[in-house]
Amino acid sequence: MTLASRMLNVSLLHRAHMDTATFTFALNVTGPVLGLLAIGLILYRRRMLTDSFVVGASKLVFNLALPVLLFLAISEADFSEAANPTLIGTAIIATLVFFLFLMGLCHLTVSPRSARGVVVQGGFRANMGIIGLAYCDNLYGTHGIAVASVFLGCITMVYNVLSVFVLNYYLPARRSFVQHVQGMFTNPLIIAIVLALPFSYWQITLPEVITQTGSYLAQLTLPLALLCTGASLQFRGIGRDMAGLAVSMLSKCLLYPLALTLAGYWAGLRGMPLGVLYLMTMAPTAAASYVMARGLGGDPRLAANIIALTTVVSLPTTVAGFALLNYWQLL
């Protein structure tokens, strides 16, 4: 066999491996997420899920089930492995730089002025707590959730600060800094993460009855949250906001995850830490952006459409990005 033939065979085997890994990722990681989102939307359209159920279930997830999931994931993990300073520091710095870039882009391309804050927030604020965690759980399991949970706690605070700033900057409503700090420190997710850190650091073992009860609650989190997210998707009046929607979609589904993944690569992240960074930032726009935009006098319809559009578009782009990262053997 000639050298050229051997090189061709190696290339074909590598390509086959990449195609298999990409198909497995699409089927096992993004497939369940897409399936539950679609089921939630269908059940809502068939009136099997009501608005009151979605509101109540979402509160249950945010205030109890998800905090329990984060607490258990972190408390049972090795602190030295779950808390990755390079991962967290790189994400914070890159997010701040990208945020300034996105504000400049929206200043040039989005009108009216009152829509810019909603578009900027929709362009970087990822749904890490639901879809990002689901991706990491499906791909990396319990250890991936632990790393992603610590990452989530740190980056969520950055997201909140930047979101309040940009909405206050472009909208007439105002929320004081004191109110914002109080909101962060009473956030159930932040409280659960902070409480879990000592258990992780000193490897304190919880009684089995507590961990088993918590496990039952934690198992509710991702399926119920994804069903509610699917039921909440709206596509109303998209044609009226094409410029803003295009900027948010391009930013959230391509530019932001690309910028942070490149930053992570330059910082030396490889394997699971780089994968967590990619999957968490690749998640679509967070539902919290709708709540915050509405509370500060923004356009809730525009915020809802950004969430819906980025949720649909992010799924195939997530698979495509994974294929490239796998091809370059970075994961």
Secondary structure in CASP SS format (residue, H / E / C, confidence):
PFRMAT SS
TARGET T0000
AUTHOR 0000-0000-0000
METHOD secondary structure of the structure
MODEL  1
M C 1.00
T C 1.00
L H 1.00
A H 1.00
S H 1.00
R H 1.00
M H 1.00
L H 1.00
N H 1.00
V H 1.00
S H 1.00
L H 1.00
L H 1.00
H H 1.00
R H 1.00
A H 1.00
H H 1.00
M H 1.00
D H 1.00
T H 1.00
A H 1.00
T H 1.00
F H 1.00
T H 1.00
F H 1.00
A H 1.00
L H 1.00
N H 1.00
V H 1.00
T H 1.00
G H 1.00
P H 1.00
V H 1.00
L H 1.00
G H 1.00
L H 1.00
L H 1.00
A H 1.00
I H 1.00
G H 1.00
L H 1.00
I H 1.00
L H 1.00
Y H 1.00
R H 1.00
R C 1.00
R C 1.00
M C 1.00
L C 1.00
T C 1.00
D H 1.00
S H 1.00
F H 1.00
V H 1.00
V H 1.00
G H 1.00
A H 1.00
S H 1.00
K H 1.00
L H 1.00
V H 1.00
F H 1.00
N H 1.00
L H 1.00
A H 1.00
L H 1.00
P H 1.00
V H 1.00
L H 1.00
L H 1.00
F H 1.00
L H 1.00
A H 1.00
I H 1.00
S H 1.00
E C 1.00
A C 1.00
D C 1.00
F H 1.00
S H 1.00
E H 1.00
A H 1.00
A C 1.00
N C 1.00
P H 1.00
T H 1.00
L H 1.00
I H 1.00
G H 1.00
T H 1.00
A H 1.00
I H 1.00
I H 1.00
A H 1.00
T H 1.00
L H 1.00
V H 1.00
F H 1.00
F H 1.00
L H 1.00
F H 1.00
L H 1.00
M H 1.00
G H 1.00
L H 1.00
C H 1.00
H H 1.00
L H 1.00
T H 1.00
V C 1.00
S C 1.00
P C 1.00
R H 1.00
S H 1.00
A H 1.00
R H 1.00
G H 1.00
V H 1.00
V H 1.00
V H 1.00
Q H 1.00
G H 1.00
G H 1.00
F H 1.00
R C 1.00
A E 1.00
N C 1.00
M H 1.00
G H 1.00
I H 1.00
I H 1.00
G H 1.00
L H 1.00
A H 1.00
Y H 1.00
C H 1.00
D H 1.00
N H 1.00
L H 1.00
Y H 1.00
G H 1.00
T H 1.00
H H 1.00
G H 1.00
I H 1.00
A H 1.00
V H 1.00
A H 1.00
S H 1.00
V H 1.00
F H 1.00
L H 1.00
G H 1.00
C H 1.00
I H 1.00
T H 1.00
M H 1.00
V H 1.00
Y H 1.00
N H 1.00
V H 1.00
L H 1.00
S H 1.00
V H 1.00
F H 1.00
V H 1.00
L H 1.00
N H 1.00
Y H 1.00
Y H 1.00
L C 1.00
P C 1.00
A C 1.00
R C 1.00
R C 1.00
S C 1.00
F H 1.00
V H 1.00
Q H 1.00
H H 1.00
V H 1.00
Q H 1.00
G H 1.00
M H 1.00
F H 1.00
T C 1.00
N C 1.00
P H 1.00
L H 1.00
I H 1.00
I H 1.00
A H 1.00
I H 1.00
V H 1.00
L H 1.00
A H 1.00
L H 1.00
P H 1.00
F H 1.00
S H 1.00
Y H 1.00
W C 1.00
Q C 1.00
I C 1.00
T C 1.00
L C 1.00
P C 1.00
E H 1.00
V H 1.00
I H 1.00
T H 1.00
Q H 1.00
T H 1.00
G H 1.00
S H 1.00
Y H 1.00
L H 1.00
A H 1.00
Q H 1.00
L H 1.00
T H 1.00
L H 1.00
P H 1.00
L H 1.00
A H 1.00
L H 1.00
L H 1.00
C H 1.00
T H 1.00
G H 1.00
A H 1.00
S H 1.00
L C 1.00
Q C 1.00
F C 1.00
R C 1.00
G C 1.00
I H 1.00
G H 1.00
R H 1.00
D H 1.00
M H 1.00
A H 1.00
G H 1.00
L H 1.00
A H 1.00
V H 1.00
S H 1.00
M H 1.00
L H 1.00
S H 1.00
K H 1.00
C H 1.00
L H 1.00
L H 1.00
Y H 1.00
P H 1.00
L H 1.00
A H 1.00
L H 1.00
T H 1.00
L H 1.00
A H 1.00
G H 1.00
Y H 1.00
W H 1.00
A C 1.00
G C 1.00
L C 1.00
R C 1.00
G C 1.00
M H 1.00
P H 1.00
L H 1.00
G H 1.00
V H 1.00
L H 1.00
Y H 1.00
L H 1.00
M H 1.00
T H 1.00
M H 1.00
A C 1.00
P C 1.00
T E 1.00
A C 1.00
A C 1.00
A H 1.00
S H 1.00
Y H 1.00
V H 1.00
M H 1.00
A H 1.00
R H 1.00
G H 1.00
L C 1.00
G C 1.00
G C 1.00
D C 1.00
P H 1.00
R H 1.00
L H 1.00
A H 1.00
A H 1.00
N H 1.00
I H 1.00
I H 1.00
A H 1.00
L H 1.00
T H 1.00
T H 1.00
V H 1.00
V H 1.00
S H 1.00
L H 1.00
P H 1.00
T H 1.00
T H 1.00
V H 1.00
A H 1.00
G H 1.00
F H 1.00
A H 1.00
L H 1.00
L H 1.00
N H 1.00
Y H 1.00
W C 1.00
Q C 1.00
L C 1.00
L C 1.00
END
